[in-house]
Amino acid sequence: MEKVFYPTKYGAQSRFKLAKNTPPQIVNWVKAQPKVVYGVERKVDGLEIVVSKQGRRKLIPWCWIAGLRQAGYSNYELPL
């Protein structure tokens, strides 16, 4: 599954692909989110998606991300 996020406040436009063996609860959460989010941040543990100004967020571990592309950055050895 591939998803694109457009952050409004901070972070770079991010397009990523989830691995085939990603747990259903993570896949369902990602599918349910709108394309326009508050922020996207790269962390040591994974990609953090901040959905709202109130701080609703989710950390998607790197082990579930099969491909990642962010505006202005290289592809992190994770090509789409």
C-alpha positions in Angstrom: 0.0 0.0 0.0 1.3 3.4 -0.9 0.4 6.7 0.7 1.3 10.4 0.2 1.1 12.9 3.0 1.2 16.7 2.6 2.2 18.4 5.9 0.8 21.9 6.5 3.0 23.0 9.4 6.3 21.2 9.4 8.1 18.3 7.6 8.5 17.4 4.0 5.9 16.0 1.6 6.3 12.3 2.1 5.4 9.3 -0.1 5.9 5.9 1.4 5.0 2.3 0.8 4.2 -0.1 3.6 5.6 -3.6 3.7 3.3 -6.5 2.7 3.5 -8.0 6.2 2.6 -4.8 8.0 0.1 -5.4 10.9 -3.6 -4.6 9.9 -4.0 -2.0 12.6 -1.2 0.1 11.1 -2.5 -0.3 7.6 -6.0 0.6 8.6 -4.7 3.7 10.5 -2.7 4.9 7.5 -5.6 4.4 5.1 -8.0 6.3 7.4 -5.8 9.4 7.6 -6.3 12.3 5.2 -3.6 13.3 2.7 -3.2 16.7 4.4 -1.7 16.3 7.9 -0.2 18.7 10.4 3.4 17.4 10.2 5.7 14.5 9.2 8.9 13.9 11.1 11.7 11.4 10.6 12.7 9.8 13.9 15.3 7.3 14.7 12.6 4.6 15.3 10.5 5.4 12.3 8.3 8.0 10.5 6.0 10.0 12.8 2.8 11.3 11.3 1.2 14.2 13.3 -2.5 14.3 12.2 -3.8 17.3 14.2 -2.7 20.4 16.0 -3.8 18.8 19.3 -1.0 16.2 18.8 -2.7 13.1 17.5 0.3 11.2 16.2 1.4 7.8 15.1 5.0 6.4 14.8 5.3 3.9 11.9 8.4 1.9 12.6 11.0 1.6 9.8 10.6 -2.1 9.7 7.1 -1.7 8.2 8.2 0.9 5.6 9.3 -0.7 2.4 9.9 2.5 0.4 10.1 6.2 1.2 10.5 9.4 -0.8 10.5 12.9 0.7 10.7 16.2 -1.1 14.2 17.6 -1.0 15.8 14.4 0.4 17.4 11.3 -1.1 15.4 8.1 -1.0 17.1 6.6 2.1 18.0 3.4 0.3 14.2 2.7 0.3 13.2 3.2 -3.3 9.5 3.1 -4.2 
